[in-house]
Each structure stands twice: as C-alpha cells, then as structure tokens.
Amino acid sequence: MSEVSSEQQAANDKLVGVIVAIVGNLCISVSFQITKLTHMRNTENKDFTKIPMWWLGLFLMLGGEVGNFFAYGWAPATV
C-alpha cells in the first residue's frame, strides 16, 4: 500500500471541500425554489407548517447549510 504525500492529501481535501460546497449550494438553491413554489401555491392561506412541500424546502436548506459548514473543514472559504 502506498502512502499519500501531505501535498496530495491537501489537494484531495480541497477537492472534497469544493464538491461538498457545490452540493450544499445546489441544495440551498433548490430549497429556495421549492419554498417559493409552496408560497405561490398556498392560495388557501394554510399554515405553512402543515404543507409537506414547505418542510422539504426547509430540510433542503438545513442540509445545504450543514454541507457548507462541513466544507470549510476540507477547503478554505476563499476557494
């Protein structure tokens, strides 16, 4: 088994961080669209917490933000 150099490990970590950040930001973008669609379709003025699609948008937002938080562990924010 070959050992990975510290430079190669740093490059791998940066790549993982970038991928996690991209996926996190995509989740956030989709969550905004789902939430907007839920608000536009709510013609009955139901409470948003009773609409499953609103919860999907909320959990996608939370998942994206958690992904962005973890991405900082692998890659600097300037990437």
PLY file of the C-alpha trace (Angstrom):
ply
format ascii 1.0
element vertex 79
property float x
property float y
property float z
element edge 78
property int vertex1
property int vertex2
end_header
0.00 0.00 0.00
1.46 3.34 -1.00
1.44 6.32 1.28
-0.13 9.56 0.16
2.05 12.64 0.47
0.84 15.56 2.52
0.59 17.69 -0.63
-1.58 15.09 -2.32
-3.73 14.77 0.81
-4.18 18.57 0.91
-5.25 18.55 -2.75
-7.70 15.71 -2.07
-9.13 17.56 0.94
-9.60 20.71 -1.13
-11.39 18.74 -3.84
-13.73 17.14 -1.29
-14.43 20.57 0.21
-15.25 22.08 -3.17
-17.59 19.20 -4.06
-19.38 19.38 -0.69
-19.74 23.16 -1.04
-21.19 22.85 -4.55
-23.70 20.20 -3.49
-24.62 22.27 -0.42
-25.22 25.38 -2.51
-27.30 23.42 -5.01
-29.47 22.14 -2.15
-29.92 25.71 -0.91
-30.87 26.95 -4.38
-33.41 24.17 -4.89
-34.83 24.80 -1.42
-35.46 28.47 -2.28
-37.37 27.44 -5.40
-39.42 24.82 -3.55
-40.25 27.30 -0.79
-41.26 29.96 -3.34
-43.43 27.44 -5.20
-45.08 26.46 -1.92
-45.85 30.09 -1.10
-47.27 30.71 -4.57
-49.47 27.59 -4.46
-50.83 28.37 -1.00
-53.99 30.09 -2.17
-55.99 28.80 0.81
-53.67 30.61 3.25
-52.94 27.37 5.10
-50.32 27.37 7.80
-47.00 26.62 6.10
-46.02 24.09 8.74
-48.90 21.91 7.56
-47.65 21.74 3.97
-45.19 18.84 3.33
-43.54 20.60 0.40
-42.61 23.52 2.67
-40.91 21.08 5.03
-38.96 19.62 2.10
-37.67 23.10 1.28
-36.75 23.71 4.91
-34.84 20.43 5.25
-33.03 21.00 1.95
-31.98 24.42 3.25
-30.74 22.92 6.51
-28.89 20.16 4.67
-27.23 22.64 2.35
-26.13 24.87 5.21
-24.72 21.90 7.11
-22.89 20.86 3.95
-21.39 24.32 3.61
-20.34 24.25 7.25
-18.55 20.93 6.78
-16.99 22.12 3.51
-14.99 24.69 5.49
-13.27 21.78 7.24
-11.89 20.49 3.94
-11.26 23.65 1.96
-10.70 27.30 2.81
-13.56 29.74 2.26
-11.58 31.51 -0.46
-11.84 28.54 -2.83
0 1
1 2
2 3
3 4
4 5
5 6
6 7
7 8
8 9
9 10
10 11
11 12
12 13
13 14
14 15
15 16
16 17
17 18
18 19
19 20
20 21
21 22
22 23
23 24
24 25
25 26
26 27
27 28
28 29
29 30
30 31
31 32
32 33
33 34
34 35
35 36
36 37
37 38
38 39
39 40
40 41
41 42
42 43
43 44
44 45
45 46
46 47
47 48
48 49
49 50
50 51
51 52
52 53
53 54
54 55
55 56
56 57
57 58
58 59
59 60
60 61
61 62
62 63
63 64
64 65
65 66
66 67
67 68
68 69
69 70
70 71
71 72
72 73
73 74
74 75
75 76
76 77
77 78
